[in-house]
């Protein structure tokens, strides 16, 4: 991963930690987003704390699984704040997995 990608993840992570959990416009999505958020943010937090260290195969699988779930959830989110929240998670995950260009909907 490039230094620029690590820096972007760090900035997005700092933002993400200060943003309240969003309204989604669909109560049934809440639990799904909590679980996907937990899986993704656990890896992002590890990555930032380890200065962009090499992500193990196990963490990559966890993050990949969370990305699939977040993409499914995003299609059903009805609020702008909810979409931005999910897009930020997808952007960080994409950068960590080396697929940043595929998840560029989130623009700061």
Secondary structure, DSSP 8 states (H G I E B T S, - for coil): --HHHHHHHHHHHHHHHTS-----S-HHHHHHHHHHHHHHHHHHHHHHHTTT----HHHHHHHHHHHHHHHHHHTT--SHHHHHHHHHHHHHHHHHHT-GGGG-----
